[in-house]
Amino acid sequence: MEAPRWTASSYNEQPWHFIVATQENPTEFNQLLSCLVEANQVWAKHAPVLMIAVAKLNFEKNGNPNCHAFYDVGAAVCSLTIQATSLGLFVHQMGGFEASKTRELYKIPEGYEPITVIAIGYPGDPQTLPEKYQQQEFAPRQR
């Protein structure tokens, strides 16, 4: 979590907030896991860490809209990803989550927007996935 802290942002506002849950606290972990769509829950339940990246949409200094907030949060998550990778961890970002449920469960106020859910951990054995997901895992990667 130190890497995002050092990420550059517009006016150094650092408009990112992270809600973090670990397997060490099953109640919190399962609450965050419940925000994911079913297809992501299948595998993300095995990650040791789940987190939600949230953007603050207005500047602290004057209350004006921060049109760079999403970009800045993306940069912070990129820094997190690079640092985690250098430590041998894998990071997977997911858009497949229920933003309204996330907002309700975590009481995310107006002026803040949940952007992505992030799983951090080590790669698992793809053979343990249901057949449908194994096919996706072993399919050739395309861009």
Buried (B, 14 or more C-beta within 10 A) or exposed (E): EEBBEEBEBBEEBBBBBBBBBBBEEEEBBBBBBEBBBEBBBBBBBBBEBBBBBBBBBBBEEEEEEBEBBBBBBBBBBBBBBEBBEEEEBBBBBBEBBBBEEBBEBBEBEEEBBBBBBBBBBEEEEEEEBEEEBEEEEEEEEEE
